[in-house]
Amino acid sequence: MKFRFALAALATTAMGLAIAQTPTPTPAPAAPAGPAVEIPPPPKPTATAWVLMDYITGQVLAGENYTQRVEPASITKVMTSYVLAAEQKNGKIKPDDQVMMSERAWREGGAGTDGSYSGFAVNKTAPLIDMEKGMAVQSGNDAAIALAEHAAGSQEAFASLMNNYAAQIGMKGSHFVNAHGLSAPEHYSTAYDLALLGRAFIRDYPEQYAYNKIKEFTVGAITQPNRNLLLWRDASVDGIKTGHHSAAGYCLMSSAKRGDQRLIAVVMGSTSEKQRADDSLALLNWGFRFYETHRLYEPGKAIATQRVWKGKAKEVQLGVAQPMLVSVPRGRYDDLKPTMDVPKTLVAPIAAGQAIGTVKVTLDGKVVAESPLVAITAIEEAGFFKRLWDAFWMWWESE
């Protein structure tokens, strides 16, 4: 009889432990909910190809012909900037490096050409950071070539780096053969790829990205303005790059941030400098009006707890390491469905910040946000007898 009673007690306890192990299936994000609104068609740019992308999710909010090959013109220099930033991070080049304005760079991209130039003196050096700004603000072809030669020995070798980094970013429809963007066979991209590039540049190298919002830059006696008209029209616009030549038309990759929300617009093959700016701002305004970004979870705050075996504490609090944001059509917040994927069995020790599982948020069955779940605090290993006791219960549950 006592034996049966003990077995019943053990079974009841084991059942309780099993229930405690089950993670909360739907953590509840907290944000104000507004009424759903009907989303009208986006404004249609006068352009060959265009796209509007949400920065947080990478979702295409609107677009046309955005996977079609186009000539990227001077938007190519964003790829050049990305490579230079990555090479600096890797310690291959430094901001204070002295970069030579070679004869080739001066002849192919200097003041004697039809393209944009920075004005650095031929056969003289300037700090790498200054040439970067001359390339970003003034769209200097001469600076782009000189920087490519400094970073890789030649522009051709630098183009190989560009293609390698483009592949890492996920730019499947692009191929680069020069650092400046003048028309050349097999030099192409897509509006979608360029939006991916802009997103990666903003995320990975914010310091270098910030050069693109400088409104004017001076080299010697020459001061030139940034050709991105949106920098003067809308304070939320902080980049990114214009492009133009006869084969490409007028192009603009732009980005704006309002509150937690950032959008990226790419307009390729427009009819004029003013038209590309008008169309880009119209797209950004449409996106901000009809889509919204919600901050779901903050770092360091528990969104769930999970049972821990063999630890000094019985439970570990789970949260996110970085703010978790999601962008959705305006008024659809209440339709978001969060779920968690957490291992059934956790065994101490557990370090603070250790990845434990994943939290996903879906809308209409599609994942719109995903983040690792991490332990908010450390759980130390328990003493010998506690570990032994828990080992027994883990064996009991496994039967």
N, C-alpha and C positions, 0 to 999 in steps of 0.2 A: 504493500500500500504506500509506504513512504517512498519507495522507488518510483511508483507511478506518479506520485505527487511531485517528486523532484523533476521527473521528466516533463510534466505539465508546466511546472514553473520555468524550467529551462526553455521550453518551446515558446512560452509567452514572452519571456525576455528576449529570445532570439528574434521573434516577430517584431517586437518593438525596435530592436536594433536595425532590423531590415528596413522598417519604415523610416527610421531616422536617416538611413543612408540615402534614401531617394531624394535627389535634388529638387528644389522648387522648379516646376516645369516652365513657368511663365513669369519671370521677373517683370515687375511692373514699372516701366519708365514713367517719369512724371514731367509733363509739359502741358501748357495750356492748349486746349483743343478749340479750333475755330470751325465755322461752317464750311462744308465742301463747296467749291465753286466750279462752274463749268469752264474748262480751259479752251479758249478760242484758238484758231490756227495762229502760228507765229507770224510775225512780219517777214515777208519774203525778200531777201536781199537781191539787188541787181548784181549778180555774181555767177561765176561758172560753178563754184562749189562752196558750200558753207556748212558750219556745224556749230551748235551750242552744247557745251558739255558741263555737267555738274562736277565741280572739283572734288567734293568729298567722295562720291561714289564712282565717278568716271562714267556715269550714265549719259547717253546722248538724249538731250531733251528735245532737240529739233535739228533738222539738217536736210540737205539735198546734195546728191552727188558727192557725198563726203568720203567715199572710198575710191573715187575716180582719181587717176594720176593727174597731177598738176605740177607746173614749175613753181617751186617755193620762193623764188627770187631771194630777197634779203632776209626773209624769215629763216633761211638757212643759217643765219648767224646765231640764232637761238641754239641750234645744234652745236655750233662752234663754241658758244658760251658754256653749254652744258659739259662738253668734253674738257674745256679748260678748267672748269670748276672741279670736275672729277679728278683730273690730273693733279691739281693743287692739293686736293684732299689726300691723294695717294702719295704726296711728297715728291712728285716728279718735277714740278715747277713751283715757283713761289711768286707772290704778288710783287715783291721788290726786285725780281729778276730784271736785268737790263735787256730789252728786246731790240734787236737791230731792224731798222727799216731798210730792207735789202733793195738792191736795184730792181729785182724782179717784182717785189711787192709794190714798189713805187711806180714802175712802168705799167703793171697790169691793173693797179687799183688806185693810183694817185690822182692828182689834180688834172693831169693830162688826158684822163679817160672820160668817158661819158657817164660813168657811175658815180656814186657818192664816195667821198673820201674824208679822211680825218685831218690830213695836213702835217703829219709827222715828217721831219726832214729826212731825206734819203741819205743812206750810209751813216746814220747817227742812231743812237739808242735812246729809249725812253722806258720808264718802269712798266712792267707788264700790266699792273692795275690801271695805269693811265691809258694804255692801248686798249684794254678791255672796255673801258668807258667810252673811248673814241669809237670803238666798233658798235657798242650798244646804243649810244645816244646819237651819234652822227651817222651811223650805219656805214662806217668807213671800210671800204673794200681793201684799202691798203693795210689797215690795221689787222683785218682778218687774215690776210696772207702772211703778214709778218709774224703774227701770233702762231699760226699753223706751222710755219717754218721753225720757230723757236721750240714749240712743244714736240714736234715729231721729225724735224730735219728737213722736211719738204711738205708742200701742200698735198701732194699725192699720198704720202705716208699718213698725213693727218686725216685725209678722207677715209682711210682704212679704219682709223680710230672712231671716226664719226659713225661709220656703218656698224662697228662692233657695239658701241653704246646704244645706237638706235635699236639694234636687235634686243639688247637687254631691256630697253624701255617697252618693247612690244610693237615697234613701228614696222609692221610687216609689209607695208606698201611703199616703202621709201628706199632710195639709194642716192648716196651723195658722192660727188667727184671733186668738189671744191669747197672752200670754207666761206665763200662770200655770197654765192647764190646767182652769179651771172649765168645766163643760159648756156647749157652744155649738154651734149648727148649723155643719156643715162644718169642725168641729175634730176630726180623727181621725188615727189612725196604725195600725200593726200591730206585733205583738210582734217580728217579723223586722226591721222598720225601726228599732225602738227599740234592738235589739241592734246594728245597724249604727251607729246614733248613738253608743251607748256605746263601741263599738270606735274610732270616729273621735275621740271626745273624749279617750279615754285616750292614743291615739297622737299626736294633734295638739297637745293642750294639757294636758300632765301637771300643770303647776303649778295651773291652775284646777280640774282634776279632783280634785286632792288636797284641795280644800275639802270635798268630800263625805265624807271620813272623819273630819272634826272631830266629836267626840261631843257637844259642847254649845257654845252661843254666847250671849253676853250683849249685849243692847241696853238701855242705861239700867239700870233696876232689874230687867229681865226676863231671866232665864236659861232657855233652852229646850233640851231634848235633841234629838239627831238621832233621827228616827223609824225609822231602819234598825236593827232589833234585831240583825242579823248582825254589826254592828261590835263588839258585846259578846260574841257567841257564838264567833267564829272569827277568830283573829288574821290569817289570810290574806286576809280580806275587807277591801277598802279603798274600797268605795263600792257603790252609787252613788246611787240615789234612790228614794224611796217615792212613792206617789200614792193618793189615795182621794177619791171622792165617791159619792153614791148611785147614779148611773148607771154609773159605772166599776167599782164594787167596790173591793177592796183590791189594789193593784198594787205590784210591786217590780222594779226593775232592779238587779241585784247583780253584782259582779265580785270575783274572788279570784285571787291569784297565789301559786303554790307552785313554788319553783325557777324554771325557765325557762318554766313553763306558766301561762297565764292563761285563764280561762273567763269568759263572760258569760252570766248567766241572766236571763230576763225572764218574769215571771209576772203575767198580767193577769186581773182579774175574780175574785180570790180571795174567800174568805168572811170572813176576819178578818185583823187585823194579825199575829197569831201564825201563822195558817195560811200566809200568804204567805211568812213567814220560814222556817217549817219546810220548805215545799215547795222554796223556793229553795236552801236549804242541802243538802237531799237531792239535788237535781239537780247542784249543784257537786261534792259528794262522789262521786257516780256518775261524773261526767265525769273527775275526777282519778284515780279508781280504774281505769277501763277505757280511758283514752286517755293517751298520753304524748308529751312534746315532746322532740325530739332536736336538739342543736346540731350541725349538719353541718359547716359551714366557718367558720373564724375569719378576720377581716380581717387582711390583711398576710401571710397564709400562702399559698404557691403551691399551687394544685390542678391546674395544667396549664401546659405551655409551648407556645409557638407560634413558628414560623419568622418572622423579620423580614428583609425585603429593604432594601438601601441604608442599613443602620444600622451603627454601630460595634460593636454586639453582634449575634450571629446569631439569638438567641432572646429572647423576652420572657416573663417569668413572669406568669401570670394568676391572679387571686384574686377575692375579694369585698370590697366596700367596707364592708359591714355584716355582723354575724353572721347566718348563714343558718340558720334554725330550721325545723323541720317537726313537725307533730303528726299522729300516726297511732294506730290502735288498738294497745293494748298487745301487744307481742310480734311486731309486723309490721315491725320495722326491717329485717330481712334481706330483705324483699320490695321495698324501695325500689330504684328504678332511676334513677341519675343519667345525664344526657346533656348534651352541650354543642353549642351552635351558634356556630361561630367562622368569620369570613371566611377564605377559602382563602388570600388574599394580604394581607399586612400590609407596609406601607412606612413606614420611618422618615421624619421623627421621630415618636416616640410619647411623650406626656406621662404622667407618673405619675398614676394615677387615671383615665386615659382609658378610656371604655367600649369594649370590644373585641367582646364577644359576650354570650351568655346561658348560664347553667347552669339546667337544669330537673331536677326530681325527680318521678318518677311512682310511683303505687301502683295496681296493677290497671288500668293504662292511663290513669289520670287524673292530671293535673298537681296535685301537692299543695304544691309549693314552686318558686319561680322567682326568680332574682336576676341582675342584670347581672354580667358578668365584666369586671374592670378590670385595667389594667397595674399591677403592683406597683411597678415601677421605670421610670424614663424611659429611652428608647433614643434617643440622639442620632444625627443624620444623619452618615453616613460621608463620607470625602473623595471628591474627584471620580472617581478611578480605581475605587474600590470601588463607587461608585454606577453607573459605566459598566459594570463587570463584571456587577453584579447585574441591570442592565437587559437585558444580553444573555441571561442565564439566564432571566429572566422572559419574554422574547420566545421563547426556545427552548421553554419549557414551554407557552406559549400555542398553539404550532403543533400 
